[in-house]
Amino acid sequence: MAEAPFVPHSVDMSKALVRRASGGSWVPAICSAVVPGVGQLVNGETDKAIGVLVVAGVSGLSWVGAIPILGSVAGLVYAATWLYSVGDAYVRGRK
């Protein structure tokens, strides 16, 4: 009996996790609105998702524990990252 050829799991799994359907651009956008970076993960952009999540996490934690002047800057960085995450997830979800 012949064995099946070896296929790296990352190829099959990444394609299985990404589901394309009509109107599918709203799902990644809503995911990114809840947790920045998850929409990029849904779209299959793992590296971008990690970057957005790290920037949002660091700026969010800095906003919570920072001194007043740095807290507002960290809050602006978080807001910009959140807007970028939602917009990018929506646009990339349409493609």
C-alpha positions in Angstrom: 0.0 0.0 0.0 1.5 3.4 -1.0 1.7 6.2 1.5 0.2 9.6 0.8 2.8 12.3 0.0 3.8 14.5 2.8 2.2 18.0 2.7 3.3 20.6 5.3 0.4 21.3 7.6 0.8 25.0 7.4 -0.3 25.1 3.7 -3.5 23.0 4.3 -4.3 24.6 7.6 -3.9 28.2 6.4 -6.2 27.6 3.5 -8.7 25.8 5.6 -8.9 28.6 8.1 -9.6 31.3 5.5 -13.2 31.1 4.3 -14.2 33.3 1.3 -17.9 34.1 0.8 -19.9 37.0 -0.5 -20.0 39.9 1.9 -17.0 38.4 3.7 -15.3 41.7 4.1 -17.4 42.6 7.1 -16.3 39.6 9.2 -12.6 40.5 9.3 -13.5 44.2 10.0 -15.7 43.2 12.9 -13.0 40.9 14.2 -10.5 43.7 14.1 -12.9 46.1 15.8 -13.1 43.7 18.7 -9.4 42.8 18.9 -7.0 44.7 16.6 -5.1 42.2 14.4 -7.6 39.4 14.4 -9.2 40.6 11.1 -5.8 40.3 9.5 -5.5 36.8 10.9 -8.9 35.9 9.4 -7.7 37.3 6.0 -4.6 35.0 6.2 -2.0 37.8 6.9 -0.3 36.3 9.9 2.7 38.5 10.0 0.6 41.7 9.7 -1.7 40.4 12.4 1.1 39.9 14.8 2.5 43.3 14.2 -0.9 45.1 14.6 -1.6 43.1 17.8 1.8 43.9 19.3 1.5 47.7 18.5 -2.0 47.8 19.8 -1.1 45.9 22.9 1.9 47.9 23.8 0.2 51.2 23.1 -2.9 50.1 25.0 -0.9 49.0 28.0 1.2 52.2 27.9 -2.0 54.3 27.8 -3.3 52.5 31.0 -0.1 52.9 33.0 1.6 56.0 31.6 2.1 59.5 33.0 -0.5 61.9 31.7 1.3 63.4 28.7 2.6 60.1 27.4 -0.8 58.5 28.1 -2.5 60.7 25.6 0.2 60.0 22.9 -0.2 56.2 23.6 -3.9 56.6 23.3 -3.6 58.3 19.9 -1.2 55.5 18.7 -3.8 52.9 19.9 -6.6 54.7 18.1 -4.6 55.0 14.9 -3.7 51.3 15.1 -7.3 50.4 15.7 -8.5 52.4 12.7 -5.8 51.0 10.5 -6.6 47.4 11.6 -10.4 47.7 10.9 -9.9 49.5 7.6 -7.2 47.2 6.3 -9.2 44.1 7.3 -12.2 45.4 5.5 -10.3 46.3 2.3 -8.2 43.1 2.2 -11.4 41.1 2.9 -12.9 42.4 -0.3 -10.0 41.2 -2.5 
